Amino acid sequence: QACRLLSTFAATRPGMPKKSFDGRTRMGIINIRAPAVSDELSSLRAGDIVAISGYIYTGRDAAHKRLVECIESGKERPVDLKGQFIYHVGPAPAKPGYASGSAGPTTSYRMDPYTPALLEKGLKAMIGKGFRSAAVIESMKKHGAVFFGATGGAAALIARSITKVEIVAYEDLGTEAIHKLYVENFPAIVIIDSQGNNLYESEPLKYRKS
C-alpha cells in the first residue's frame, strides 16, 4: 500500500493532467478538498487512495494539549475546527525557494488522549501514521471523521505538495506550533473510515495463513 501511495504523487502533482470520474482520477485516486464540506468524507472507505488539496492545519501533542485546555476552560480556540483536517507533523524549516521543509508524519497515538474532544468540536479528518485507540475510533464513528495515513520516510517528497505555510498559533512551540498549510494533491490513504473500518486490521487478515 505504501508503494502504491507514493506512486500517486507523480500522477497527481500540480500541473499534471488528470481526468475525474465521480471525483476519481483515471488511476482511481479520489480528489478531496480541505476543509471538508458537509458529509463528503462519509463515502470514503479504508484503503481508498486520495489526493488532498486545500487548507489543512498541523498539530502534534503539545498543540493538541493546548487546544483541549482551551475547550475545557471555555476559552476561545485559535482555530475553528469545524470541517478541518489536522496533519500530525512538525514541518522542518524551508530551504530557499521552497514553501516547506521535510514534512513527514509523526506517530498519531500521541494525540489520542486529546482527539475525542477535538472531534466533538467538528474536526473531520486527521493525517498521520500508526494505530489509533478504541476510544478515538468510536469517536470518529460518532462524528463521521476519517484518519488518513501519510507515508513515513517520505517527508521530502510529501513537502513538495505543500505550497504555502504560515504559523497561526502557539509560535513558542517552534516546529510544533500550529501551522496552516495549503496543499496541492497531497497523497494519502484512508486508514480508518467514518464507519470504523480499519486498514491495519483488514489487510493482515488477507495474508494470514490458516
N, C-alpha and C positions, 0 to 999 in steps of 0.2 A: 504493500500500500504506500509506503514512503517513497519508493522509486516512482510509482505511478503519479503520486502527488507532485514530485519535483519535475516530472516530465511535462506537467501542465504549464509550468512557468513560461517556457518558450512559446507555447501556443496562446497564452493569454496576456503577455506583456504588452504595454501600451504601444500602439502603432501597428500591431499585427492584425491582419484581417480575421474576422470570425463571423460565423453565421449563427443565429439563435433560432431555436425551435422550442417554443413554450418556455423561454428562459434558459435553455441549454445551448451550448455551443455544439458544433458538429462533432466534437470529441466527447460529448456527454458531460461537459463541465457546466455547472449551474452558476449563472451570474447572480450575485447577491449585492444589494445596495445596503449601505450602512449610513445612518441608523435604520433600524427595521421599521416598516410601516405596517400597522395592523397586525395580523397574524400570519404574515407571509412565510415565516420560518417554520410554521407548523407542517408544511408539506415535505420538509427535508427528512431524510431517513439516514440512519447510521450507515456510513460507507460512501455517501454521496461526496463527490469532489466538487468544490466550489471555487469561484474566483470572486473575492470581495472587493468592492470599490466604494469609496465614500469616506466619511469621517469616523474614526474609532478612537477610543481612549486607551492609554496604557495604565497599568496599575499592578504593583506587587503587594506583598503582605503588609508593608508599612503603610502604604496609601490606603489599602483596604481597611486596615485597623482604624485609621483616622476617619474615613467615611462612615464607618459603623458608629464611631463615637459621636459624630455629628447627628446621626439618626437617633441614637439613644438619648442624647441631651436635648434634642429638639432644635439644634442649631441649623442654619441654612447650609446646605451642601454646596460645594464649589462647582459641581456639575449636576445637571438634571439627568438622571439615569434612565428615564423613560425611553424605551426602544433602543438603548445604546448597546454597543459592543465594547468589551474591555479585553485588551490583549495583555496577557501576563508576561510582561517584558520590561526591562530597563534598557532602553536603547543606548548604545555607545555614542560618544561624540562623533559628529560627522567630519569626514575629511573634506578638504576644499573641493567644491564642485558637486557635492552630494548633499541631499536633504537629511540623511541619517547615517549613522554608523551601523555596525552589526546589530541585528535586532532579532536574536533567536529567543524562543520561548523558555521561560523558567518553569519549574515543576509546579503544577497547579494546585496540588493538595495543600500547599502552604496557605492558599486563600480560602480553603474550605470552612474554617471557623466563622468567616465573615460573609461568605457568599449568600446564604439564605436571606439575610437582611437586605442585601442589595437587590436580589431578585424580587423581593417584596415591594421594592420601590420602583420596579419597572425595567431593571436590567434584562435584556433579551438574549444576549449572546456573549460567550466567553471564548477566548482563543488561548491555547496553551499546550501543555503536554502532560501525560501521566493520568493516573487514576483519580477519580473523584469519590467522595464519601457517599454513603447511602442517603444521608440527610440532604446533601446537595442535590442528588439525583431526584429525590422525592420533591424537593422544592422546584426543580426545573420542570418536572411534570405538572406541578400545581400552577406554575406561572407561564408555561409554554415557552421555555427557554432552551437554547441549544449550546452544546460545547463543541467547538471546533478544535481540531488538532493542527498545529503547525510543526514542521519537521525540525527536530533538534539537530544541530550540527550544520544547518544551512543558513546561519544567521546573515552572512554577507549576501547571499542570494535573495533572501527574504527582504533585506533592506532595499533592494532595487525596486520593489513595488511601492516604497514609501516616497512620496513626492513633496510633502510638507510636514513640518514638525514645529509645534510650539508648546511651551510649558504653560499649563493653565492652573495648577495648584501644587502646593507643598514643594516649592522650589528648594527648600532647605534639605530635602531628601536626595538631592543630586540626580543621578540617573534613575532613581526610584520615584521621582516626582511624577505627578500625573501629566502626561503629555497628550496633546491632541494631534493625531496623525491623519493626513489624507493619503489613502492608499488606492492604488490602481491595480486591479486584478491580483490581489493578494491571494496566493494559493493555500488552500486549507482543505481539510476533510472533516466530515461530520463524525465525531467520535460517539457522542451521546445525543440522540434526538429528543424532541419535546415529549415523546411518549416513553422515554426511559430506555429505549433500545441502545445497547452499549457495544460498540465495535470491539472493545477489549474482551468482552465475554463471548460474543458470537463467532469471531474469527478463529480463536484457538480450537473451538469445537470441530471445525471443518477438517482439522489436521490431526486431531487426537486419535490414536489407534484404539480400536475397540477391544 
